[in-house]
């Protein structure tokens, strides 16, 4: 219970700080001043600024997008797809350390796993970028966009509307995660038809914690229970099965805290709809490689 309360407090503080910062950036006109001559045509200036800021924190970038949507300087569709672009810059900053950790803990299997995660993130970024370009840089006069700042709700009103739902979404995802993790761990138990039991242990660990899965994979390879390709498949499978859980746990609360409920729901669904097929392709490729090597 204390963990849930602590998480709710951090969520609330992050949302309030993000909305204040995002509002200041949008009102200052910083996006237009900095990005209008840098980013390619068809991409809103605020999207370019949010992507740049997300190298430090994707949630800061999302708060900027949320403030732009509230001010009427970006359309809902552009806001949704812009937010789905934000995880990549922060991931690129962390990826060298992720690669080093994966290589150190699980050797070649860990390195291939880290590369597959990077490729998946880049592909999702390109999908979101395509739809941002298609939506185009639409001004306040465009359809479905609030035409005047006078209609933009105050910060307090936005918090009153969004925080209760954000708290509920965070609590639901926080409560469901252990049960889902336990289900997958039990499902993998004594299931040694495709690969040795140690491989299913790695996959189960990947659902819960990627670092734990890397440690299990390294140990299993060192003891000869798994070869490199079996370990790679187990890592990809476990991480893939845990994707939806991580999206719900890490993003749902923030989406509903920063954006109107309809926009946040659309954002969450498109987040899952764009990443899950890529996860599926990743698992299939790893399975094909394992089968051919077998």
TIMI-552431 format. One line per 2 residues: their letters; for each residue x, y, z of N, C-alpha, C. Coordinates in steps of 0.02 Angstrom, whole numbers, plus 32768, in hexadecimal, padded with zeros to 4 digits. Atoms other than C-alpha are relative to their C-alpha. Last residue first. Layout:
A = X/Y/Z/X/Y/Z/X/Y/Z  ... $
END
This chain:
XX = 800B/8042/7FE2/8393/7AF7/794E/8008/7FC9/7FCE  7FC2/8013/7FDE/83E4/7B8F/78FC/7FFA/7FBB/801F $
XX = 7FCE/800E/8033/8352/7B9A/7884/8042/7FEA/801E  8013/803D/8024/82D4/7B89/7912/8034/7FED/7FCC $
XX = 7FF5/8039/7FD4/832C/7C09/7980/7FF1/7FBE/7FDC  7FB7/8008/7FF8/8337/7C86/78F1/800E/7FC3/802C $
XX = 7FE7/801A/803F/827F/7C6B/78C8/804B/7FF3/8005  8015/8046/8004/824F/7C83/797F/801A/7FDF/7FC0 $
XX = 7FD6/8025/7FD1/82B5/7D24/798D/7FF0/7FB5/7FFE  7FBD/8002/801C/8260/7D65/78EF/802F/7FD8/802D $
XX = 8000/802F/8039/81B5/7D35/7932/8045/7FFA/7FE2  8003/8045/7FE5/81D7/7D89/79DA/8003/7FCE/7FC8 $
XX = 7FC0/800D/7FDE/820D/7E2C/7985/8003/7FB8/801B  7FCF/800C/8036/8177/7E27/7910/8044/7FEF/801E $
XX = 8010/8040/801F/8103/7E16/79A6/8032/7FED/7FCA  7FEB/8033/7FD0/8159/7EA5/7A02/7FF5/7FBA/7FE2 $
XX = 7FB8/8001/8006/8142/7F11/7967/801F/7FCC/8030  7FED/8022/803E/808A/7EE1/7963/804C/7FFD/7FF7 $
XX = 800B/8048/7FFB/807E/7F0E/7A1E/800E/7FDC/7FBE  7FC6/8024/7FE5/80D1/7FBA/7A0E/7FF5/7FB4/8000 $
XX = 7FC3/7FF9/8028/805B/8014/7998/803A/7FD6/801A  800B/8017/8045/7FB4/7FD8/79DC/803E/8006/7FD5 $
XX = 8000/8049/8002/7FEF/7FE8/7A91/7FFA/7FE5/7FB9  7FC0/8016/7FE6/801D/809F/7A7E/8006/7FB4/7FFC $
XX = 7FD2/7FFC/8039/7F85/80B9/7A10/8047/7FED/8016  8011/8035/8031/7F14/807A/7A9D/8032/8000/7FC6 $
XX = 7FEF/8041/7FE2/7F6B/80E5/7B21/7FF3/7FC8/7FCF  7FB7/8004/7FFE/7F65/8182/7AB5/8016/7FBC/801A $
XX = 7FE9/800A/8045/7EAD/816B/7A8C/804C/7FF5/7FFE  8014/8043/8014/7E87/8157/7B44/8017/7FEE/7FBA $
XX = 7FD5/8030/7FDD/7EEE/81F1/7B6E/7FEF/7FB8/7FEE  7FBF/7FFF/8020/7E95/8258/7AE9/802F/7FCD/801F $
XX = 8008/801C/8043/7DEA/8226/7B28/8043/7FFC/7FDC  8009/8048/7FFD/7E1D/8241/7BDE/7FF9/7FE0/7FBB $
XX = 8047/8011/7FF7/7E62/82EF/7BC0/7FF6/7FB5/7FF9  802C/7FF4/8039/7F20/82F0/7BCC/7FB7/7FF4/8012 $
XX = 7FEC/7FC7/8029/7FA5/8301/7C54/7FCD/8014/7FCB  7FF3/7FC5/7FD7/7F65/8292/7CDF/800F/803E/7FD8 $
XX = 8040/7FE8/7FE6/7F13/8212/7C6E/8009/803C/802E  802C/7FEC/8037/7FB2/81FD/7C09/7FC0/801F/801B $
XX = 7FE9/7FC0/8019/801E/81FE/7CA6/7FD4/8018/7FC6  800D/7FCB/7FD0/7FBC/8175/7CFC/8012/8044/7FE5 $
XX = 8048/7FF3/7FFA/7FBA/8106/7C62/7FF1/803A/802F  801D/7FCA/8029/8072/8118/7C37/7FB8/8012/8010 $
XX = 7FD6/7FC6/8008/80E4/80B4/7CAC/7FDC/803C/7FE0  7FE3/7FE9/7FC1/8071/802E/7CF2/8024/8043/7FF8 $
XX = 8033/7FEC/7FD0/8002/8018/7C5B/801E/801E/803F  8023/7FC5/801C/8092/801A/7BDF/7FCB/8019/8031 $
XX = 7FD6/7FC5/7FF6/80F8/7FA6/7C4F/7FDF/803F/7FE5  7FFE/7FF0/7FB9/806B/7F27/7C5A/8028/803F/800C $
XX = 8040/7FE0/7FEF/804F/7F2D/7B9E/7FFE/8014/804A  8006/7FBE/801D/8107/7F0B/7B7F/7FC0/8024/8015 $
XX = 8007/7FCC/7FCC/811D/7E7C/7BF9/7FF4/8045/7FE6  803C/800E/7FD9/80FA/7DF6/7B78/7FF4/8034/8037 $
XX = 803C/7FF3/8028/8179/7E45/7B04/7FC0/7FF5/8026  8008/7FB7/8005/8201/7E4D/7B89/7FC1/8011/7FD8 $
XX = 8013/7FE5/7FBF/81E8/7D95/7BB0/7FF4/804B/7FFF  8043/8017/7FEE/81E8/7D5F/7AFB/7FE8/801F/8042 $
XX = 8030/7FDD/802A/827E/7DC8/7ACA/7FB9/7FEE/8013  7FFF/7FB9/7FED/82E5/7D8A/7B5D/7FCC/8027/7FD9 $
XX = 8020/7FFA/7FBF/82B3/7CD4/7B3F/7FFC/8049/8017  8048/8009/8008/82DC/7CE1/7A86/7FDC/8009/8042 $
XX = 801A/7FC6/8024/8388/7D29/7AAC/7FB4/7FFC/7FF7  8002/7FC8/7FD0/83AB/7CA4/7B2F/7FE3/803E/7FDF $
XX = 8037/800E/7FD2/837D/7C1A/7AB4/7FF8/8039/8033  803E/7FF3/8024/83EC/7C6A/7A32/7FC3/7FF1/802A $
XX = 800B/7FB8/800A/8483/7C79/7AA6/7FBC/800E/7FE0  7FCF/7FE3/802D/847B/7BC6/7AE6/7FEB/8049/7FF2 $
XX = 801A/7FDD/803B/841C/7B99/7B82/803A/8013/7FD3  8047/8011/8006/843C/7B1E/7C11/7FE0/801F/7FC2 $
XX = 800E/802B/8038/84F8/7B27/7BF8/7FB8/7FEC/7FF8  8005/8045/7FE8/851E/7B6B/7CA6/7FF1/7FCF/7FC8 $
XX = 7FC1/8013/7FE1/855F/7C11/7C60/7FFF/7FB7/8018  7FCF/800C/8035/84CA/7C1C/7BEB/8043/7FEA/801E $
XX = 8014/803D/8023/844F/7C06/7C7B/8030/7FF0/7FC7  7FF2/803B/7FD6/84AA/7C85/7CE7/7FF1/7FBF/7FDC $
XX = 7FB7/8008/7FFA/84AC/7D08/7C5E/8013/7FC3/8028  7FE7/8018/8041/83F5/7CEB/7C37/804B/7FF5/8003 $
XX = 8012/8047/8007/83C5/7CF9/7CEF/801B/7FE3/7FBF  7FD7/8026/7FD1/8424/7D9D/7CFF/7FF2/7FB5/7FFC $
XX = 7FBC/8001/801B/83D4/7DE1/7C60/802F/7FD9/802E  7FFF/8030/8037/8328/7DAF/7CA0/8046/7FFB/7FE2 $
XX = 7FFF/8043/7FE1/8347/7E0A/7D45/8004/7FCB/7FCA  7FBD/800A/7FE4/8376/7EA7/7CE2/8005/7FBB/8021 $
XX = 7FD2/8012/8036/82D8/7E97/7C79/8046/7FF3/801C  7FC8/7FD2/7FFD/8264/7E93/7D10/8035/7FEA/7FCE $
XX = 7FFE/7FD8/7FC2/81B9/7E43/7D23/8035/8035/7FFD  8041/7FE1/7FF7/8191/7DFE/7C77/8001/8030/803A $
XX = 8005/7FC7/802D/824A/7DE2/7C58/7FBD/8023/8004  7FDD/7FC8/7FE2/8257/7D71/7CF1/7FF9/803F/7FD7 $
XX = 8029/7FEB/7FC7/81D2/7CFF/7CA8/801F/803C/8023  803B/7FDD/801C/8233/7CF9/7C04/7FD3/801A/8038 $
XX = 7FE9/7FBE/8019/82D5/7CCF/7C61/7FC5/8028/7FE5  7FF1/7FD7/7FC5/827C/7C45/7CC2/8018/8045/7FEC $
XX = 8040/7FE6/7FE9/8233/7C05/7C1F/8009/8029/8040  8016/7FCC/802F/82E4/7BF8/7BDC/7FBD/801E/8015 $
XX = 7FDC/7FC3/7FEF/831E/7B9A/7C78/7FEB/803A/7FD2  8024/7FDE/7FCA/8295/7B1A/7C59/8023/8041/8012 $
XX = 7FF8/801A/7FBC/82E7/7AEB/7BB5/7FDC/802A/8034  7FBB/7FF5/7FE9/829E/7B26/7B0F/8005/7FE6/8048 $
XX = 7FDE/7FD7/8033/8203/7B06/7AA7/8048/800B/8012  8004/801D/8043/81B7/7A75/7B09/8029/8026/7FCD $
XX = 7FBD/8007/801D/81F3/7AA6/7BB7/7FFF/7FE4/7FB9  8011/7FFD/8047/8156/7AEC/7C07/8041/7FFE/7FD9 $
XX = 8003/8044/801C/816C/7AB7/7CBC/7FEB/7FFE/7FB7  7FE6/8036/7FD7/8144/7B68/7CFB/7FF5/7FBB/7FDF $
XX = 7FC0/8018/801B/812A/7BE6/7C70/801A/7FC3/8026  800B/801C/8043/8071/7BFE/7C97/8040/7FE2/7FE3 $
XX = 801F/8041/7FF7/8098/7C15/7D51/7FF6/7FDE/7FBC  7FCE/802B/7FE1/8112/7CA3/7D2C/7FE5/7FB9/8009 $
XX = 7FCF/8015/8033/8096/7CEE/7CB2/8035/7FD2/801E  8021/802B/8030/800A/7CEF/7D33/8033/7FE6/7FCC $
XX = 8006/8043/7FE3/807B/7D33/7DBB/7FE0/7FCF/7FCF  7FBD/801E/7FFD/80A9/7DC8/7D4D/7FFE/7FB9/801B $
XX = 7FEF/8013/8045/7FF2/7DE9/7D27/8045/7FDF/7FFE  802A/8039/8012/7FC6/7DE6/7DE1/8011/7FE7/7FBA $
XX = 7FE9/803E/7FDF/805A/7E55/7E0F/7FD8/7FC2/7FEC  7FBE/8018/8016/802E/7ED5/7D87/8017/7FC2/8024 $
XX = 8005/8038/802E/7F74/7EE3/7DAC/8044/7FE1/7FEF  801D/803A/7FE0/7F83/7F4E/7E48/7FFF/7FC2/7FD3 $
XX = 7FD4/8015/7FC9/7FFB/7FCE/7E00/7FE7/7FBF/8020  7FC5/801F/801F/7F98/7FD7/7D5D/8030/7FE6/8036 $
XX = 8014/803D/8022/7EF6/7FF5/7DBD/803D/7FDC/7FE3  800F/8032/7FCE/7F44/8072/7E35/7FED/7FBD/7FE0 $
XX = 7FC1/8016/7FE2/7F94/80D4/7DA7/7FF3/7FC8/8033  7FDC/8027/8031/7EF1/80DA/7D46/8042/7FE6/801D $
XX = 8022/8041/8009/7E8F/8111/7DE0/8028/7FD4/7FD0  7FF6/8028/7FC3/7F0C/819A/7E0E/7FE1/7FBB/7FF8 $
XX = 7FBA/8016/8001/7F0D/81DA/7D5A/800F/7FD5/803D  7FFB/8038/8030/7E4F/81DC/7D5A/8048/7FE6/7FFC $
XX = 8023/803C/7FE5/7E4E/8246/7DF9/8004/7FC4/7FD2  7FDD/8026/7FCC/7EDA/82B7/7DB5/7FD9/7FC4/801B $
XX = 7FD5/8037/8016/7E8A/82E8/7D0F/801D/7FD6/8039  801D/802F/802F/7DF2/8354/7D30/802B/7FC2/7FF6 $
XX = 803D/801C/7FE2/7E2B/83AB/7DCE/7FE1/7FCB/7FD3  7FEB/8031/7FCD/7ED9/83C0/7D82/7FC3/7FDF/8021 $
XX = 7FE5/803B/8022/7E92/8411/7CE5/8014/7FCB/8033  8038/8025/801D/7E27/8486/7D4D/8018/7FC1/7FDD $
XX = 8025/8020/7FCA/7EBD/84B9/7DB6/7FC6/7FD7/7FE5  7FD9/8039/7FE7/7F28/84D8/7D1C/7FD9/7FDB/8036 $
XX = 7FCB/7FEF/7FD2/7EA2/8547/7CCF/8024/7FC1/8018  8010/8006/7FB9/7E3E/850A/7C3A/803C/8013/802B $
XX = 7FD4/8031/7FE1/7E67/8551/7B8D/7FF2/7FFC/804B  8026/803D/7FF1/7DCF/85A9/7B45/802C/7FCB/8021 $
XX = 8032/7FF0/7FCE/7E21/8654/7B4F/7FD8/7FC2/8014  7FE6/800F/7FBF/7EB5/860D/7AF3/7FCE/800D/8038 $
XX = 7FEA/7FC7/7FD9/7E4C/8612/7A57/801B/7FE9/8043  7FE6/7FC8/8025/7E21/85A1/79C6/801D/8038/802A $
XX = 801A/7FC6/7FDC/7E12/84FA/7A1E/801D/803F/7FE2  7FCF/7FE3/7FD3/7E3E/847A/7999/7FE2/803D/8020 $
XX = 7FF8/8027/7FC4/7DC4/8404/7945/8035/801B/8030  803A/8020/7FE2/7DD8/845B/789E/8014/7FD7/803D $
XX = 8014/803F/801F/7E6E/84C7/787B/7FC6/7FE2/8025  803E/7FF7/8026/7E73/857D/78B3/7FE7/7FBF/7FE2 $
XX = 8039/7FFB/7FD3/7EF0/8556/793E/7FBE/8007/7FDA  8003/7FC7/7FD2/7F70/851F/78C0/7FC0/8000/8029 $
XX = 8042/7FE0/8007/7F8C/8474/7872/7FFA/8037/8035  7FFE/7FC8/7FD1/803F/8438/7857/7FC1/8029/7FF8 $
XX = 7FE8/7FBE/8015/801C/8397/77FE/8000/8033/8038  802D/7FD1/7FE0/7FAE/8301/7829/8014/8048/7FEF $
XX = 803F/8002/8024/800D/829C/77AA/7FCD/8031/801D  7FF9/7FDE/8041/80B3/82D3/77F2/7FBE/8002/7FDA $
XX = 7FFA/7FB8/7FF1/807B/82A3/78A1/8008/8028/7FBF  8043/7FE6/7FF3/803F/81FC/785B/8001/8049/8015 $
XX = 8028/8002/803E/80E7/81D5/780C/7FBB/801F/800C  7FEB/7FC8/8028/8144/820C/78A9/7FD8/8004/7FBF $
XX = 801F/7FC4/7FE3/80DE/8191/7911/8012/803E/7FD7  8048/8005/800B/810F/8102/789D/7FDD/803E/801A $
XX = 800D/7FF1/8047/81C4/813B/789B/7FB6/7FFB/7FEF  7FF7/7FB8/800A/81CB/8141/7959/7FEF/8013/7FB8 $
XX = 803C/7FE0/7FE4/8183/8091/7962/8004/804B/7FF8  8038/800D/802D/820C/8055/78EB/7FBF/8020/801A $
XX = 7FF8/7FD5/803B/8293/80A9/7953/7FC5/7FF7/7FD0  800F/7FBB/7FEC/8254/8059/79F4/8005/802F/7FC5 $
XX = 8048/7FFC/7FF4/824F/7FAB/79A5/7FEC/8048/8012  8021/8001/8041/82FF/7FC0/7960/7FB4/8008/8008 $
XX = 7FF3/7FC0/8021/833E/7FF2/7A0D/7FDD/8004/7FBC  8029/7FCD/7FDE/82E9/7F5F/7A61/800A/8044/7FE0 $
XX = 8046/800A/8015/8334/7EE8/79E0/7FD2/8032/8021  8008/7FE6/8044/83E1/7F31/79FD/7FB8/7FF9/7FE9 $
XX = 7FFE/7FB7/7FFC/83D3/7F14/7AB9/7FF7/8020/7FBB  803F/7FEA/7FE1/839D/7E5F/7A9C/7FFE/804C/8004 $
XX = 8033/8005/8034/842D/7E41/7A24/7FBC/8018/801B  7FF3/7FCC/8031/84A6/7E83/7AA8/7FCB/7FFF/7FC9 $
XX = 8014/7FC0/7FE5/8457/7E18/7B30/800B/8039/7FCF  8049/7FFF/7FFD/8463/7D7B/7AC7/7FE7/8042/801B $
XX = 801B/7FF3/8043/8519/7DA3/7A9E/7FB4/8003/7FFF  7FD6/800B/803A/8549/7DAF/7B55/7FDF/8012/7FBE $
XX = 8018/8039/8028/84BF/7DA3/7BD7/8026/7FF8/7FBE  8025/8032/7FDA/84F5/7E11/7C69/7FEE/7FC3/7FD7 $
XX = 7FDB/8018/7FC6/8581/7E79/7C1D/7FDC/7FC7/8024  7FC6/8026/8018/852F/7E88/7B72/8026/7FE2/803C $
XX = 8018/803D/801F/8489/7EBB/7BBD/8039/7FD3/7FEA  801B/802C/7FCC/84D9/7F3A/7C31/7FEB/7FBD/7FE4 $
XX = 7FC8/8017/7FD8/8544/7F84/7BA6/7FE9/7FD0/8037  7FD9/8030/8027/84AF/7F8B/7B31/803A/7FE4/8029 $
XX = 8029/803D/8006/8441/7FDE/7BB4/8026/7FCA/7FDA  7FF9/8023/7FC0/84CD/805A/7BDA/7FD7/7FC0/8001 $
XX = 7FBB/801A/7FF9/84D7/8086/7B21/800B/7FDC/8043  7FF3/8040/8021/8417/808C/7B19/8048/7FE9/8006 $
XX = 7FF2/8036/7FD1/83F5/8110/7B9E/801C/7FC1/7FDE  7FCF/7FE8/7FCE/8404/81AA/7B2F/8014/7FC7/802F $
XX = 7FC0/7FFC/8022/83AE/814F/7A9F/8037/8017/8030  7FE5/8043/8005/8321/8120/7B16/8044/8000/7FDD $
XX = 7FE8/8013/7FBE/8305/81D6/7B46/801F/7FBA/7FFE  7FC5/7FD9/7FEE/82FB/8204/7A8E/801D/7FEE/8044 $
XX = 7FC2/8012/8021/8289/816F/7A65/803C/802B/8015  7FD3/802E/7FDC/8201/8184/7AE9/8044/7FF6/7FE0 $
XX = 7FD5/7FE6/7FCB/81BA/8225/7A9D/802D/7FCD/8022  7FBC/7FF7/8018/8176/81EF/79F4/8032/800B/8039 $
XX = 7FE5/8042/800E/80D6/81A7/7A3F/8047/8003/7FE2  7FED/8020/7FC1/80B5/8252/7A8B/801E/7FBB/7FF5 $
XX = 7FC3/7FE0/7FE7/80B9/82A1/79DF/8018/7FDF/8041  7FC6/801D/8022/803D/8221/799E/8041/801F/8016 $
XX = 7FFC/8048/7FF1/7FBB/8250/7A20/803F/7FE2/7FE0  7FE9/8009/7FBB/7FDC/830C/7A16/800A/7FB6/8010 $
XX = 7FB9/7FF0/7FFE/7FD1/830C/7958/801C/7FF6/8046  7FDB/8037/8021/7F2B/82B0/7962/804B/800D/8001 $
XX = 7FFF/803C/7FD6/7EE9/832B/79E4/8027/7FC8/7FE0  803D/8028/8002/7F1B/83C4/797F/8006/7FC2/802C $
XX = 7FF2/8040/8021/7FA4/843C/79B3/7FBF/7FD8/8001  7FCD/7FF6/8033/7FA4/84F4/79E6/8014/7FBE/7FDD $
XX = 801C/8000/8044/7EFE/84EE/7A42/8033/800A/7FC9  7FFF/7FBC/801A/7F3F/8524/7AEC/7FE5/8004/7FB9 $
XX = 802E/7FD7/7FD9/7F09/847E/7B3A/7FFC/8048/7FE6  8044/8015/8011/7F5E/841E/7AAE/7FCD/802A/8025 $
XX = 800F/7FE6/8044/7FFD/8484/7AC3/7FBA/7FEC/7FEB  800D/7FB8/7FFA/7FFA/8463/7B7F/7FEF/801E/7FBC $
XX = 8040/7FF8/7FDE/7FE8/83A8/7B63/7FEE/804A/8006  8034/8011/8030/8077/83A9/7AE4/7FBB/800B/801E $
XX = 8000/7FC9/8032/80E7/8403/7B60/7FC9/7FF4/7FCC  8020/7FC8/7FE0/80B6/8386/7BE8/7FFD/803D/7FD2 $
XX = 8049/800C/8001/80E0/82F6/7B73/7FDB/803A/8020  8019/7FF5/8044/818E/833F/7B57/7FB6/7FF6/7FFB $
XX = 7FFD/7FB8/800B/81A9/834B/7C12/7FE8/8011/7FB9  803B/7FE5/7FDF/816C/8297/7C21/8000/804D/7FFC $
XX = 8039/8004/802E/81EA/825E/7B9F/7FC2/801E/801F  8039/8020/7FE0/8276/829E/7C0F/7FC6/8000/7FCF $
XX = 7FF7/7FFF/7FB8/8324/82D7/7BDF/7FC9/7FDC/8025  7FBE/801F/7FF6/8321/82A3/7B29/8012/8000/804A $
XX = 8008/8044/7FE8/8268/82CD/7B38/8041/7FDA/8004  8003/8002/7FB7/8291/8386/7B2D/7FFD/7FB8/801B $
XX = 7FBE/7FEC/7FE6/82C7/8374/7A77/8002/7FFC/804C  7FD2/8037/800E/822B/830F/7A4C/8045/8011/801A $
XX = 800F/8036/7FD1/81BE/8391/7AA3/8030/7FC5/7FF6  7FE7/7FED/7FBE/8212/841F/7A43/7FF6/7FC8/8032 $
XX = 7FB7/8000/8003/81F7/83C8/799C/801F/8012/8043  7FEA/8046/8001/8143/83A3/79C9/804C/7FFB/7FFF $
XX = 8003/8018/7FBB/8126/8458/79FC/8014/7FB6/8004  7FC6/7FEA/7FDA/8164/848F/7952/8001/7FE5/8046 $
XX = 800B/7FC6/7FD5/80DF/8426/78FD/803F/8012/8027  7FFB/8015/7FBB/8125/83AE/7878/7FF5/803E/802C $
XX = 8033/8031/7FF2/80EC/83CB/77C5/8001/7FE6/8047  8044/7FE8/800A/818B/8423/7791/7FCE/7FC6/800D $
XX = 801B/8005/8044/822B/83DD/77DA/7FB8/801A/7FFC  8022/803F/800E/826B/841E/7882/7FE5/7FFF/7FB9 $
XX = 7FD5/803B/7FFA/82ED/84A7/7892/7FDD/7FC1/7FE8  7FD1/8002/8039/82A0/854C/785B/802C/7FC2/8000 $
XX = 8023/7FF3/803F/8202/8542/78C8/802E/7FFC/7FC3  8009/8039/802C/825C/84EB/7956/7FE6/8010/7FBB $
XX = 7FC6/802C/8008/82A9/8571/79C5/7FF8/7FCF/7FC6  7FC1/7FDC/8005/8235/8606/79BD/803A/7FD2/7FF0 $
XX = 7FFC/7FDE/8040/8198/85A2/7996/8044/8021/7FF7  8000/8032/8035/81B2/852A/7A27/8008/8021/7FBC $
XX = 7FBE/801C/800A/81E5/85B4/7A9E/8003/7FCE/7FC7  7FF4/8005/8048/8142/8614/7A89/8044/7FE1/7FEF $
XX = 7FC6/7FD7/8013/8149/8646/7B40/800D/8001/7FB5  8011/7FB8/7FFE/8097/8609/7B5C/803B/802C/7FEC $
XX = 802E/7FF0/8036/80C6/855A/7B20/7FEF/804A/7FFF  7FDD/8005/8041/8161/854D/7B8E/7FD2/8014/7FC7 $
XX = 7FD1/7FC8/8006/8108/858F/7C29/8023/7FFF/7FBC  8026/7FC2/800B/8076/8517/7C10/802E/803C/7FF7 $
XX = 801A/8000/8044/80EB/8483/7BFD/7FDA/803F/7FEF  7FC8/7FF4/802E/8148/84AF/7C9C/7FE8/8004/7FB8 $
XX = 7FE9/7FBB/7FF4/80A7/84BF/7D02/8038/8011/7FCE  8031/7FD2/801D/805E/8422/7CB2/8014/8048/800A $
XX = 7FFD/8003/8049/80FC/83BE/7CD5/7FD0/8031/7FE0  7FC4/7FDE/8017/8109/83F6/7D8A/8004/8002/7FB4 $
XX = 8006/7FB8/7FF1/8054/83C8/7DAC/803C/8026/7FE6  8033/7FE3/802B/8062/8320/7D53/7FFA/804B/800B $
XX = 7FE7/7FFE/8045/8107/82F2/7DA6/7FCE/8022/7FD1  7FCE/7FCB/8003/80C5/8321/7E53/801C/8007/7FB9 $
XX = 8021/7FC0/7FF9/8029/82B7/7E3B/8031/803A/7FF9  8027/7FF4/803D/8088/8220/7DF9/7FE1/8046/8003 $
XX = 7FD0/7FEF/8035/8106/822A/7E87/7FDC/8011/7FBF  7FE4/7FBD/7FEF/8078/822F/7F06/8031/8016/7FCA $
XX = 8033/7FCE/800E/801D/819E/7EB1/8019/8047/800E  8005/7FF8/8048/80BC/8136/7EB1/7FCD/8034/7FEC $
XX = 7FC4/7FDC/8017/80D8/8155/7F69/7FFE/800C/7FB5  8007/7FBA/7FEB/8025/8123/7F8F/803C/8029/7FE9 $
XX = 8033/7FE1/802A/8036/8083/7F28/7FF8/804A/8011  7FE4/7FF7/8043/80DA/8056/7F7D/7FCF/8021/7FD0 $
XX = 7FD4/7FC7/7FFD/808F/8076/8029/8020/800E/7FBC  8029/7FC4/8000/8000/8000/8000/802B/803F/8000 $
END
